[in-house]
Amino acid sequence: MRTALIYIGAAITEIGGCFAVWGWLRLGRPAWWLLPGLLSLTAFASLLTLADSDAAGRAYAAYGGIYIAASLAWLWTIEGARPDNWDITGAGVCLIGAALILWGPRG
């Protein structure tokens, strides 16, 4: 449960940070948007170090599935574009993959 909360927090901070840069470069937002974006991306990287994993690469790989699902939630809630069936199916496949990486039996 702790790792899931860390990944959710990481997803929110990563997407928020990246969206700040997107807003500046693509939506014409002011350059000061970069400051909270950079702080958010720093929080993202810090949060991932707290994930329960024996290797950074495994933590990042499992996080990828959470990131994809969170990105679609962002698409819907922040950008107002509803994900379609292919988006939802793809996110489900990614979450299954993340679960296998996180909780798969290791000898």
N, CA, C and O atoms as a MOPAC input file, in Angstrom:
PM7 MOZYME 1SCF
protein

 N      0.82500 1    -1.19500 1     0.00000 1
 C      0.00000 1     0.00000 1     0.00000 1
 C      0.86900 1     1.25900 1     0.00000 1
 O      0.56700 1     2.23300 1    -0.68900 1
 N      1.94700 1     1.22500 1     0.77700 1
 C      2.84900 1     2.37000 1     0.85900 1
 C      3.44600 1     2.67800 1    -0.50700 1
 O      3.50900 1     3.83600 1    -0.91900 1
 N      3.87900 1     1.64300 1    -1.20000 1
 C      4.47200 1     1.84900 1    -2.52400 1
 C      3.44300 1     2.41300 1    -3.49200 1
 O      3.77500 1     3.27700 1    -4.30500 1
 N      2.21000 1     1.94700 1    -3.42400 1
 C      1.16200 1     2.48100 1    -4.30200 1
 C      0.95500 1     3.96600 1    -4.04900 1
 O      0.81100 1     4.73700 1    -4.99800 1
 N      0.93700 1     4.37600 1    -2.80400 1
 C      0.78100 1     5.79800 1    -2.48200 1
 C      1.97500 1     6.61500 1    -2.96600 1
 O      1.81600 1     7.73400 1    -3.45500 1
 N      3.16300 1     6.05100 1    -2.82600 1
 C      4.35500 1     6.73500 1    -3.32900 1
 C      4.26100 1     6.91400 1    -4.82900 1
 O      4.55700 1     7.99200 1    -5.34400 1
 N      3.85300 1     5.86800 1    -5.54000 1
 C      3.73500 1     5.95200 1    -6.99300 1
 C      2.65400 1     6.94000 1    -7.42600 1
 O      2.82800 1     7.65200 1    -8.41500 1
 N      1.56100 1     6.98700 1    -6.70700 1
 C      0.51100 1     7.95300 1    -7.04000 1
 C      1.02300 1     9.37500 1    -6.83200 1
 O      0.80100 1    10.24700 1    -7.67200 1
 N      1.70100 1     9.60600 1    -5.72100 1
 C      2.29800 1    10.92200 1    -5.48500 1
 C      3.33600 1    11.27300 1    -6.53400 1
 O      3.40600 1    12.41300 1    -6.99400 1
 N      4.14300 1    10.28700 1    -6.91200 1
 C      5.15200 1    10.50800 1    -7.94600 1
 C      4.49100 1    10.85700 1    -9.27500 1
 O      4.96000 1    11.74100 1    -9.99100 1
 N      3.41600 1    10.17100 1    -9.60100 1
 C      2.72600 1    10.44400 1   -10.87200 1
 C      2.15800 1    11.85300 1   -10.89300 1
 O      2.29500 1    12.56400 1   -11.88900 1
 N      1.52800 1    12.25700 1    -9.81300 1
 C      0.95000 1    13.60200 1    -9.76100 1
 C      2.03900 1    14.66100 1    -9.89500 1
 O      1.87700 1    15.63300 1   -10.63400 1
 N      3.14600 1    14.47500 1    -9.18400 1
 C      4.20500 1    15.48100 1    -9.24500 1
 C      4.92600 1    15.47100 1   -10.59200 1
 O      5.31800 1    16.52700 1   -11.08800 1
 N      5.10500 1    14.29500 1   -11.18500 1
 C      5.76200 1    14.25600 1   -12.49600 1
 C      4.88300 1    14.87700 1   -13.57700 1
 O      5.34600 1    15.70200 1   -14.36500 1
 N      3.63100 1    14.48400 1   -13.61000 1
 C      2.73700 1    15.01400 1   -14.63100 1
 C      2.55100 1    16.51600 1   -14.43800 1
 O      2.54100 1    17.27100 1   -15.41000 1
 N      2.40600 1    16.94700 1   -13.19900 1
 C      2.27700 1    18.38300 1   -12.92900 1
 C      3.50500 1    19.16300 1   -13.38600 1
 O      3.38300 1    20.22900 1   -13.99000 1
 N      4.68900 1    18.62500 1   -13.09300 1
 C      5.92200 1    19.28800 1   -13.51700 1
 C      6.06100 1    19.34000 1   -15.02200 1
 O      6.43400 1    20.36800 1   -15.58700 1
 N      5.76400 1    18.23800 1   -15.66200 1
 C      5.85100 1    18.20300 1   -17.12800 1
 C      4.79700 1    19.10900 1   -17.75200 1
 O      5.05400 1    19.75600 1   -18.76700 1
 N      3.61100 1    19.15700 1   -17.14800 1
 C      2.56000 1    20.02100 1   -17.68400 1
 C      2.94100 1    21.49300 1   -17.56400 1
 O      2.56100 1    22.30200 1   -18.41100 1
 N      3.68100 1    21.84100 1   -16.53200 1
 C      4.13800 1    23.23200 1   -16.39800 1
 C      5.02800 1    23.60700 1   -17.57500 1
 O      4.89900 1    24.70000 1   -18.12600 1
 N      5.92800 1    22.71200 1   -17.96200 1
 C      6.79100 1    22.97500 1   -19.12500 1
 C      5.94300 1    23.00200 1   -20.39400 1
 O      6.13200 1    23.86800 1   -21.24800 1
 N      5.01500 1    22.06200 1   -20.52000 1
 C      4.09500 1    22.03600 1   -21.67700 1
 C      3.33300 1    23.37200 1   -21.77200 1
 O      3.20600 1    23.96100 1   -22.84500 1
 N      2.83800 1    23.81900 1   -20.62600 1
 C      2.09700 1    25.07500 1   -20.60400 1
 C      2.93200 1    26.24300 1   -21.06700 1
 O      2.45500 1    27.09800 1   -21.81300 1
 N      4.17500 1    26.28600 1   -20.62900 1
 C      5.06800 1    27.37100 1   -21.02600 1
 C      5.39400 1    27.31100 1   -22.51500 1
 O      5.31700 1    28.32100 1   -23.21500 1
 N      5.76100 1    26.11800 1   -22.99600 1
 C      6.19900 1    25.99900 1   -24.38900 1
 C      5.04700 1    25.90600 1   -25.39200 1
 O      5.15800 1    26.42400 1   -26.50300 1
 N      3.95400 1    25.25900 1   -25.01900 1
 C      2.89700 1    24.99300 1   -25.99200 1
 C      1.64500 1    25.83800 1   -25.81200 1
 O      0.89800 1    26.06400 1   -26.76300 1
 N      1.41800 1    26.30700 1   -24.57900 1
 C      0.18500 1    27.04200 1   -24.31500 1
 C      0.41200 1    28.52500 1   -24.05300 1
 O     -0.52700 1    29.26900 1   -23.77400 1
 N      1.66600 1    28.94300 1   -24.14700 1
 C      1.97400 1    30.36100 1   -23.97800 1
 C      1.88700 1    30.87300 1   -22.55300 1
 O      1.72300 1    32.07400 1   -22.33500 1
 N      1.99500 1    29.98200 1   -21.58200 1
 C      1.97700 1    30.41400 1   -20.18600 1
 C      3.28800 1    31.14100 1   -19.87000 1
 O      4.28500 1    30.95700 1   -20.56900 1
 N      3.28600 1    31.96400 1   -18.82000 1
 C      4.50100 1    32.72100 1   -18.48600 1
 C      5.64300 1    31.80600 1   -18.01200 1
 O      5.41900 1    30.69100 1   -17.54100 1
 N      6.86100 1    32.31300 1   -18.15500 1
 C      8.05200 1    31.53400 1   -17.79900 1
 C      8.08400 1    31.15400 1   -16.32100 1
 O      8.72100 1    30.16500 1   -15.95800 1
 N      7.41000 1    31.92000 1   -15.46000 1
 C      7.43900 1    31.57300 1   -14.03900 1
 C      6.77700 1    30.22300 1   -13.76500 1
 O      6.96600 1    29.65000 1   -12.69100 1
 N      6.00200 1    29.70800 1   -14.72800 1
 C      5.43300 1    28.36800 1   -14.58000 1
 C      6.52700 1    27.31400 1   -14.41900 1
 O      6.28900 1    26.24200 1   -13.86500 1
 N      7.72000 1    27.62700 1   -14.90600 1
 C      8.81200 1    26.65400 1   -14.82500 1
 C      9.26400 1    26.40200 1   -13.38200 1
 O      9.68500 1    25.29200 1   -13.05800 1
 N      9.18300 1    27.40000 1   -12.52800 1
 C      9.63700 1    27.21700 1   -11.14400 1
 C      8.82200 1    26.16300 1   -10.39800 1
 O      9.41500 1    25.22300 1    -9.86900 1
 N      7.49100 1    26.26800 1   -10.32800 1
 C      6.76400 1    25.17200 1    -9.66700 1
 C      6.91900 1    23.85000 1   -10.42000 1
 O      6.87800 1    22.77700 1    -9.81800 1
 N      7.09700 1    23.93500 1   -11.74300 1
 C      7.32500 1    22.70800 1   -12.51200 1
 C      8.60000 1    22.00700 1   -12.08900 1
 O      8.61800 1    20.78900 1   -11.91100 1
 N      9.66400 1    22.77200 1   -11.93100 1
 C     10.94000 1    22.18100 1   -11.50600 1
 C     10.85400 1    21.63700 1   -10.07800 1
 O     11.39500 1    20.57200 1    -9.78100 1
 N     10.18100 1    22.36200 1    -9.21200 1
 C      9.99500 1    21.86900 1    -7.84100 1
 C      9.18400 1    20.57500 1    -7.84000 1
 O      9.47800 1    19.64500 1    -7.08900 1
 N      8.18300 1    20.53100 1    -8.67500 1
 C      7.35200 1    19.33400 1    -8.77200 1
 C      8.16200 1    18.14900 1    -9.29500 1
 O      8.02700 1    17.03500 1    -8.78900 1
 N      8.99100 1    18.37800 1   -10.29200 1
 C      9.81600 1    17.29200 1   -10.83100 1
 C     10.87200 1    16.82900 1    -9.82700 1
 O     11.23100 1    15.65100 1    -9.80800 1
 N     11.36500 1    17.73500 1    -9.00400 1
 C     12.29500 1    17.34600 1    -7.93900 1
 C     11.58100 1    16.46800 1    -6.90700 1
 O     12.13400 1    15.47200 1    -6.43900 1
 N     10.35700 1    16.84400 1    -6.56200 1
 C      9.56800 1    16.02400 1    -5.62900 1
 C      9.31200 1    14.64300 1    -6.22900 1
 O      9.38600 1    13.63700 1    -5.52400 1
 N      9.01200 1    14.59300 1    -7.52300 1
 C      8.79500 1    13.31400 1    -8.20700 1
 C     10.00500 1    12.40000 1    -8.05300 1
 O      9.87000 1    11.25100 1    -7.63100 1
 N     11.18100 1    12.90700 1    -8.39400 1
 C     12.38500 1    12.08300 1    -8.33500 1
 C     12.66700 1    11.63000 1    -6.89500 1
 O     13.10800 1    10.50400 1    -6.66500 1
 N     12.41300 1    12.50600 1    -5.95300 1
 C     12.63200 1    12.15700 1    -4.54600 1
 C     11.65900 1    11.07600 1    -4.08200 1
 O     12.04300 1    10.15700 1    -3.35800 1
 N     10.40800 1    11.18900 1    -4.49900 1
 C      9.41600 1    10.19000 1    -4.10700 1
 C      9.78600 1     8.80000 1    -4.60800 1
 O      9.61900 1     7.81800 1    -3.88500 1
 N     10.28400 1     8.70800 1    -5.82800 1
 C     10.62000 1     7.38100 1    -6.35900 1
 C     11.70300 1     6.68400 1    -5.55600 1
 O     11.77100 1     5.45500 1    -5.55100 1
 N     12.55300 1     7.44600 1    -4.87500 1
 C     13.58900 1     6.80400 1    -4.05500 1
 C     12.99800 1     6.10800 1    -2.83400 1
 O     13.66800 1     5.29000 1    -2.20300 1
 N     11.75600 1     6.42300 1    -2.49900 1
 C     11.10400 1     5.82300 1    -1.33000 1
 C     10.38300 1     4.51300 1    -1.65200 1
 O      9.91700 1     3.82800 1    -0.74200 1
 N     10.28900 1     4.16500 1    -2.91700 1
 C      9.56900 1     2.94900 1    -3.31700 1
 C     10.29000 1     1.70700 1    -2.80900 1
 O     11.51900 1     1.63400 1    -2.80800 1
 N      9.48900 1     0.72900 1    -2.37400 1
 C     10.04700 1    -0.53100 1    -1.88900 1
 C     10.50700 1    -1.36700 1    -3.07800 1
 O      9.70100 1    -2.03100 1    -3.73000 1
 N     11.78900 1    -1.33000 1    -3.35000 1
 C     12.35600 1    -2.09500 1    -4.45800 1
 C     13.83200 1    -2.31700 1    -4.19000 1
 O     14.50400 1    -1.49400 1    -3.56700 1
 N     14.31800 1    -3.44100 1    -4.67400 1
 C     15.73300 1    -3.73500 1    -4.48300 1
 C     16.60500 1    -3.09000 1    -5.55200 1
 O     17.83100 1    -3.11400 1    -5.45000 1
 N     15.98200 1    -2.51300 1    -6.57800 1
 C     16.74900 1    -1.89300 1    -7.66200 1
 C     15.97500 1    -0.71400 1    -8.23300 1
 O     14.75300 1    -0.77200 1    -8.36800 1
 N     16.68000 1     0.34200 1    -8.56400 1
 C     16.04800 1     1.53700 1    -9.11600 1
 C     15.30900 1     1.22300 1   -10.41000 1
 O     14.18600 1     1.68700 1   -10.60900 1
 N     15.91800 1     0.45000 1   -11.28100 1
 C     15.29300 1     0.13200 1   -12.56000 1
 C     13.95700 1    -0.57800 1   -12.39900 1
 O     13.02200 1    -0.31700 1   -13.15600 1
 N     13.86100 1    -1.46500 1   -11.42900 1
 C     12.60100 1    -2.16400 1   -11.18400 1
 C     11.55300 1    -1.19200 1   -10.65300 1
 O     10.39100 1    -1.25500 1   -11.05500 1
 N     11.94700 1    -0.30800 1    -9.76800 1
 C     11.01500 1     0.69600 1    -9.24300 1
 C     10.51000 1     1.58100 1   -10.37300 1
 O      9.31900 1     1.88400 1   -10.43600 1
 N     11.39800 1     1.99700 1   -11.26300 1
 C     11.00400 1     2.86500 1   -12.38500 1
 C     10.10500 1     2.11500 1   -13.36400 1
 O      9.13800 1     2.68000 1   -13.87600 1
 N     10.41400 1     0.86000 1   -13.62300 1
 C      9.61900 1     0.07500 1   -14.56700 1
 C      8.19300 1    -0.10900 1   -14.04600 1
 O      7.23100 1     0.06500 1   -14.79500 1
 N      8.05400 1    -0.45800 1   -12.77400 1
 C      6.71900 1    -0.62400 1   -12.19300 1
 C      5.98300 1     0.71100 1   -12.17300 1
 O      4.77900 1     0.76200 1   -12.42100 1
 N      6.69400 1     1.77300 1   -11.88400 1
 C      6.08400 1     3.10300 1   -11.86600 1
 C      5.51800 1     3.47800 1   -13.23600 1
 O      4.53400 1     4.21300 1   -13.31900 1
 N      6.12500 1     2.98400 1   -14.29500 1
 C      5.67000 1     3.31800 1   -15.64100 1
 C      4.19600 1     3.01300 1   -15.85500 1
 O      3.49300 1     3.80100 1   -16.48700 1
 N      3.71800 1     1.89800 1   -15.34800 1
 C      2.30500 1     1.54900 1   -15.48000 1
 C      1.40800 1     2.52000 1   -14.72900 1
 O      0.34500 1     2.90400 1   -15.21800 1
 N      1.84000 1     2.91200 1   -13.54300 1
 C      1.08000 1     3.88200 1   -12.75200 1
 C      1.06200 1     5.22100 1   -13.47600 1
 O      0.03300 1     5.89500 1   -13.51200 1
 N      2.18800 1     5.60700 1   -14.05000 1
 C      2.28600 1     6.87400 1   -14.76900 1
 C      1.31200 1     6.91900 1   -15.94500 1
 O      0.66000 1     7.93800 1   -16.17500 1
 N      1.21300 1     5.83400 1   -16.67700 1
 C      0.31400 1     5.79500 1   -17.83100 1
 C     -1.13600 1     5.96700 1   -17.38400 1
 O     -1.87300 1     6.75900 1   -17.97300 1
 N     -1.54600 1     5.25000 1   -16.36900 1
 C     -2.91900 1     5.37900 1   -15.87200 1
 C     -3.17400 1     6.78600 1   -15.33200 1
 O     -4.22900 1     7.36700 1   -15.58100 1
 N     -2.20900 1     7.32900 1   -14.59500 1
 C     -2.36100 1     8.67800 1   -14.04300 1
 C     -2.41100 1     9.73000 1   -15.14600 1
 O     -3.12400 1    10.72600 1   -15.02300 1
 N     -1.66000 1     9.51600 1   -16.21600 1
 C     -1.68900 1    10.45900 1   -17.33700 1
 C     -3.07100 1    10.51200 1   -17.97000 1
 O     -3.53200 1    11.58200 1   -18.36900 1
 N     -3.72900 1     9.37600 1   -18.06400 1
 C     -5.08100 1     9.35500 1   -18.61300 1
 C     -6.08000 1    10.00600 1   -17.65700 1
 O     -7.03400 1    10.64800 1   -18.09600 1
 N     -5.86300 1     9.84200 1   -16.36200 1
 C     -6.70900 1    10.53200 1   -15.38200 1
 C     -6.50800 1    12.04700 1   -15.50400 1
 O     -7.46700 1    12.81300 1   -15.41200 1
 N     -5.28000 1    12.46500 1   -15.70700 1
 C     -4.97200 1    13.88800 1   -15.91900 1
 C     -5.66900 1    14.39400 1   -17.19100 1
 O     -6.27800 1    15.46300 1   -17.19500 1
 N     -5.56700 1    13.61200 1   -18.25900 1
 C     -6.21300 1    13.95200 1   -19.52200 1
 C     -7.69200 1    14.25500 1   -19.29600 1
 O     -8.22500 1    15.23100 1   -19.82500 1
 N     -8.34000 1    13.41700 1   -18.51400 1
 C     -9.77100 1    13.54500 1   -18.29300 1
 C    -10.10100 1    14.68900 1   -17.33000 1
 O    -10.95200 1    15.52500 1   -17.63100 1
 N     -9.42700 1    14.72800 1   -16.16700 1
 C     -9.80600 1    15.69000 1   -15.13000 1
 C     -9.26900 1    17.09900 1   -15.36300 1
 O     -9.95700 1    18.07700 1   -15.06700 1
 N     -8.07400 1    17.21400 1   -15.87900 1
 C     -7.45500 1    18.53500 1   -16.04300 1
 C     -7.68100 1    19.08300 1   -17.44700 1
 O     -8.00500 1    20.25900 1   -17.61400 1
 N     -7.51200 1    18.23200 1   -18.45500 1
 C     -7.62600 1    18.69700 1   -19.83500 1
 C     -9.02400 1    18.52700 1   -20.41500 1
 O     -9.31500 1    19.04500 1   -21.49300 1
 N     -9.88300 1    17.81300 1   -19.71600 1
 C    -11.26300 1    17.68800 1   -20.13500 1
 C    -11.51000 1    16.78300 1   -21.33300 1
 O    -12.57500 1    16.86100 1   -21.94600 1
 N    -10.56400 1    15.93500 1   -21.67700 1
 C    -10.72900 1    14.98300 1   -22.79300 1
 C    -10.89000 1    13.58700 1   -22.20500 1
 O     -9.99700 1    13.08500 1   -21.52200 1
 N    -12.01700 1    12.97600 1   -22.47100 1
 C    -12.29800 1    11.65700 1   -21.90600 1
 C    -11.50100 1    10.56900 1   -22.63000 1
 O    -11.52400 1    10.49800 1   -23.85900 1
 N    -10.79400 1     9.71900 1   -21.86900 1
 C    -10.08400 1     8.59900 1   -22.49500 1
 C    -11.07000 1     7.65500 1   -23.18800 1
 O    -12.18800 1     7.44900 1   -22.71400 1
 N    -10.63800 1     7.08900 1   -24.31500 1
 C    -11.51200 1     6.14500 1   -25.01600 1
 C    -11.22800 1     4.71600 1   -24.54500 1
 O    -10.38800 1     4.49500 1   -23.67300 1
 N    -11.93300 1     3.75800 1   -25.12800 1
 C    -11.78800 1     2.36000 1   -24.70600 1
 C    -10.37200 1     1.83800 1   -24.89800 1
 O     -9.89700 1     1.04200 1   -24.08800 1
 N     -9.69700 1     2.26500 1   -25.94000 1
 C     -8.31500 1     1.82700 1   -26.16900 1
 C     -7.38800 1     2.38700 1   -25.09900 1
 O     -6.47400 1     1.69900 1   -24.64500 1
 N     -7.61900 1     3.63500 1   -24.69400 1
 C     -6.82500 1     4.22000 1   -23.61000 1
 C     -7.00200 1     3.42000 1   -22.32200 1
 O     -6.02800 1     3.07200 1   -21.65400 1
 N     -8.25000 1     3.13800 1   -21.98700 1
 C     -8.54900 1     2.41200 1   -20.74500 1
 C     -7.97900 1     0.99800 1   -20.78400 1
 O     -7.39800 1     0.53300 1   -19.80300 1
 N     -8.14200 1     0.32200 1   -21.90800 1
 C     -7.60600 1    -1.03700 1   -22.04400 1
 C     -6.08200 1    -1.02300 1   -21.93300 1
 O     -5.49800 1    -1.85200 1   -21.23500 1
 N     -5.45000 1    -0.09000 1   -22.61600 1
 C     -3.99100 1     0.00600 1   -22.55300 1
 C     -3.49500 1     0.28200 1   -21.14500 1
 O     -2.50500 1    -0.30300 1   -20.70700 1
 N     -4.17800 1     1.17000 1   -20.43400 1
 C     -3.79100 1     1.46800 1   -19.05000 1
 C     -3.96100 1     0.23800 1   -18.17000 1
 O     -3.13000 1    -0.02100 1   -17.30000 1
 N     -5.03400 1    -0.52300 1   -18.38800 1
 C     -5.23800 1    -1.75000 1   -17.61700 1
 C     -4.11900 1    -2.74300 1   -17.83200 1
 O     -3.63400 1    -3.35200 1   -16.87900 1
 N     -3.70200 1    -2.91300 1   -19.08000 1
 C     -2.59000 1    -3.81700 1   -19.39300 1
 C     -1.32200 1    -3.33700 1   -18.68700 1
 O     -0.56600 1    -4.14000 1   -18.13800 1
 N     -1.09800 1    -2.03500 1   -18.70600 1
 C      0.09800 1    -1.48900 1   -18.05500 1
 C      0.06800 1    -1.68700 1   -16.54300 1
 O      1.09600 1    -1.97800 1   -15.93200 1
 N     -1.10300 1    -1.53200 1   -15.94300 1
 C     -1.21400 1    -1.74100 1   -14.49700 1
 C     -0.99000 1    -3.20000 1   -14.12600 1
 O     -0.40200 1    -3.49300 1   -13.08500 1
 N     -1.44900 1    -4.10700 1   -14.96300 1
 C     -1.17000 1    -5.53300 1   -14.73200 1
 C      0.33600 1    -5.77100 1   -14.81000 1
 O      0.90400 1    -6.48800 1   -13.98600 1
 N      0.97200 1    -5.16500 1   -15.80300 1
 C      2.42200 1    -5.29100 1   -15.92300 1
 C      3.14700 1    -4.72800 1   -14.71500 1
 O      4.10400 1    -5.33000 1   -14.22800 1
 N      2.69900 1    -3.57900 1   -14.22700 1
 C      3.31800 1    -2.97400 1   -13.04500 1
 C      3.16000 1    -3.89400 1   -11.83100 1
 O      4.09400 1    -4.05200 1   -11.04400 1
 N      1.98500 1    -4.49600 1   -11.68300 1
 C      1.75300 1    -5.41400 1   -10.56200 1
 C      2.67300 1    -6.63100 1   -10.65200 1
 O      3.21100 1    -7.08500 1    -9.64300 1
 N      2.84900 1    -7.15300 1   -11.86000 1
 C      3.75600 1    -8.29300 1   -12.02200 1
 C      5.18300 1    -7.92000 1   -11.64600 1
 O      5.88400 1    -8.69700 1   -10.99700 1
 N      5.60800 1    -6.73700 1   -12.05100 1
 C      6.97200 1    -6.29400 1   -11.72000 1
 C      7.11500 1    -6.10400 1   -10.21500 1
 O      8.11300 1    -6.52100 1    -9.62800 1
 N      6.12700 1    -5.48100 1    -9.59000 1
 C      6.21100 1    -5.19900 1    -8.16400 1
 C      6.09300 1    -6.43400 1    -7.29500 1
 O      6.86300 1    -6.61400 1    -6.35200 1
 N      5.12200 1    -7.28900 1    -7.61500 1
 C      4.77500 1    -8.36700 1    -6.69100 1
 C      5.04000 1    -9.76300 1    -7.22200 1
 O      4.67800 1   -10.74900 1    -6.58000 1
 N      5.66600 1    -9.86000 1    -8.38100 1
 C      5.98900 1   -11.17300 1    -8.91100 1
 C      6.95900 1   -11.91900 1    -7.99300 1
 O      7.84600 1   -11.30500 1    -7.40100 1
 N      6.79500 1   -13.23500 1    -7.87300 1
 C      7.68700 1   -13.99800 1    -6.99600 1
 C      9.12900 1   -13.98400 1    -7.51300 1
 O      9.38100 1   -14.18600 1    -8.70100 1
 N     10.03600 1   -13.74800 1    -6.62100 1
 C     11.45100 1   -13.73000 1    -6.97500 1
 C     12.17700 1   -14.70900 1    -6.05400 1
 O     11.90300 1   -14.79200 1    -4.85700 1
 N     13.09000 1   -15.42700 1    -6.64000 1
 C     13.80100 1   -16.43300 1    -5.85400 1
 C     15.09500 1   -15.92200 1    -5.46000 1
 O     15.85500 1   -16.61900 1    -4.78700 1

